[in-house]
């Protein structure tokens, strides 16, 4: 798995958080210092995304959900400049 970059706001260390909800699980990356976090990505539940102006059902397994939040956390605006 990809290493987490430092927090873009305070430079603190971050880790992957698991959040449990009734009959579902979600993951995010959260800074240990300032508590900034990514959006929650739900695993093993049905989600929807728009493809060709139509809703398409999607389902993420746990590893995919974790990879998505890591990619969200590690993305930086001026990274490829």
N, C-alpha and C positions, 0 to 999 in steps of 0.2 A: 504494500500500500504506500501511496505517496506521503511524504513527510509534510506535516502542517507548517505553514509559514507563520511568523509572528503576527500578532494582531496589527492590522493596518492603522489603528487609532492610537494605541498606547505602547505597542511593541511587546506586549506580554505573551506568555505561553498560552496555547489553546489546546483543547482536547475535544474528543467526540463525545457527545452526550446522547444517552438513550432516554427517551421519554415514553412512558406507558400511559395509554388511554384505554378506555373500555374496549376490549377486544381488538386493539390495534397498537402498533408501535411506531414511533417516529424517531428520527435522528437529526441532530444539528451539530455544528461545531461552535463552541463557546469559548471566549477568552476568560482565563482564570482571574484576570486582574479587573478589567472594566466591564465584564459580562456582556460585551457585544457578541451577537450570535448570528448565524445564518438562518434562513427560513427553515421550518421543519419539513422534512421529506418523510412521508409515511411509507412503511414497508409492509408487504403482504396484505395490502388493501387495494381496492380498485380506485383509480384516479382517472381523470379525464384531461386530455389536451386537445387543442384545436389543430386539425390537419386538413388542409384544403377547405377551410371554412366550415368544417364539420367536427363535432366532438368525437374523439376516438378514445375508447377505453384503454387504459394502461394499468399495468400491475408491476410494481417493483419488488424484487426480492431484497433481502437484508443487505447483501453485499453491494448491490446496485445503489440502494438508498445511501449507504455510507460513502460510496465513491462519489455520488452526486454532491453531498454536502462538503466533502473534502475539496472537490473541484470548485465549488462555489466560494469556499473560504480562501483558497489559494489564488483565485483570479484577482488581478490587479489592473486598474484602468490603464496605466502607462507602461505596462510590462514589456510590450514589444516595440517600444518607440526607440 
